[in-house]
Structure formats: C-alpha cells, structure tokens
Amino acid sequence: MFSKRIECLINFASDSTSVADIGSDHGYLLIGLAKLKQDIDLLGVENKLGPFLQLNKNIRLNGLKDRIKTSLSNGLVEVSDTYKTIVLAGMGFNNIKKIIDNSIDKIKNIDEFIIDSHTNLYEIRKYFNNLGYKIIKEKIIYEDNIFYCVIKFKKGHEILKEEELEYGPIVLKEFDDVAKKYFENALNHINLILNKIGISAEKREALIKQKAYLENLLGKIN
Ligand SMILES: C[S@@+](CC[C@H](N)C(=O)[O-])C[C@H]1O[C@@H](n2cnc3c(N)ncnc32)[C@H](O)[C@@H]1O
C-alpha cells in the first residue's frame, strides 16, 4: 500500500515502457510499477549513498532485483537514451531545473517528464513549456496536511495563460473536490500575506489580482 502521492506517480507512469526515476530514494514508484507491469524497463538514480543503499535494499526485499536497475549518479548524467519517461519527484524547482539544464542535450530523446515539485509550480510549468513540452495530466493530492501537484508533460507545444501557469490548465478544467480545497487554501494564503505589513506595492497588486481570480473561480463553482 503506497501513499496517494506515490499511487498517482505510478498511475501517471503506468502507460510508459521505460521509466527512469531520478532521486528514487525508497524506490516505491519503481517497485509499484514493476509489480503492475511486466514489459517495462525501470531505472532508479540516486546521487547519495544512504538513499542508494536503501533503494537497493527495498528492491531486493521485494524480489525485484532482475527488474529494476539502479545507478549511483547525478541526475540524468548516466541515464541512457532508451529511457523515454523521466520522473523527478519530491524535489524543488531549482534542483529539477539544475538536473535538466546540466543534461540539456539529452532532452531530445525524452518523450515525457512526470514532475512532483514541492516548490514553484508556476516556474515548473513555464520551464517545461519553454523546453517544448505540454501538460497532458495534472492532479492535486492532499495528504498529511500537504498539497502536492503531480504534472505529466509530453513533447509538444501549447500556449498557457498566466493563471494556467499558476494553477494548472488541467487542474482548472477538472476542478475536483481536492482542487477546490487547494484553491481555498491558496486564497487563505494570499489573504494572510496581504495582511502583513511591509510587502511591496508591486507584490500587493499582483496578489490582489490573484485573489480576485480565485474568488471568482470559487464563487463560480460554489
Ligand atoms: C525527498 S526525496 C524524494 C524521493 C522520491 N522521489 C519521492 O518522491 O518520494 C529526493 C531524493 O532525490 C535525491 N536527489 C537529489 N538530487 C539528486 C540528483 N541530482 N541526482 C540524483 N538524485 C538526487 C536525494 O538524494 C533524495 O533521495
């Protein structure tokens, strides 16, 4: 039994035939995929020895040593062109960007990215959009009092509006109960910041605009 976030990552990667999970740590995503599908190439990459040893141990304990390859290496550096789906989960935007920028020549061979960034989703969507990927799946997950947003990008082009970069084109379209809670939380957060003294006029103006957008959005579906 995996967490809702891991289940979502497994689900988003389940139609792929080759998946490299960068920053695998415990390896649950790869273990879940190996149990779900026979015909899938799986690689777990870790750049730290502790998590790398844990990854190998969990793979062994699950009897999946022949199904999942592992690599103690940095980001995409040692990942071969045969891996068409790359997962980067449980990291912040800066690290995700650093990992890709560091191997930018490799992205011509990558069909899909599955991203669970814990920071700056606006920049994440903008960055992948500029790299030539479009969003094909998005899901908001609420677990242990934290909101996560898992995004699947596929090679392709799309033009995203500012609010779509901020909140996600599919999240906005599908608008399920969890997404509603997510927007309510975002609105509360904006109100908290607006009540603080010392924020710049420029930031205040941007927040007021976002607040009006969210109030309108929530008003519409209430
Ligand atoms: C918070 S854990 C997330 C684990 C798992 N992906 C998840 O979503 O639950 C982040 C992992 O990424 C690894 N990591 C960070 N930067 C990395 C890099 N450049 N290359 C490979 N692994 C990296 C860390 O060692 C850590 O184990």
The ligand as an ORCA input file, in Angstrom:
! r2SCAN-3c Opt
* xyz 0 1
  C      12.799     13.958     -0.959
  S      13.486     12.635     -1.846
  C      12.145     12.166     -2.889
  C      12.094     10.694     -3.100
  C      11.055     10.207     -4.101
  N      11.381     10.639     -5.440
  C       9.682     10.679     -3.707
  O       9.099     11.492     -4.440
  O       9.167     10.229     -2.677
  C      14.604     13.380     -3.012
  C      15.703     12.410     -3.414
  O      16.364     12.942     -4.546
  C      17.742     12.667     -4.441
  N      18.452     13.614     -5.321
  C      18.534     14.963     -5.188
  N      19.248     15.493     -6.200
  C      19.623     14.468     -6.994
  C      20.390     14.371     -8.182
  N      20.948     15.443     -8.750
  N      20.592     13.159     -8.747
  C      20.046     12.045     -8.172
  N      19.317     12.067     -7.032
  C      19.100     13.253     -6.448
  C      18.018     12.821     -2.948
  O      19.171     12.116     -2.558
  C      16.750     12.241     -2.332
  O      16.883     10.874     -2.025
*
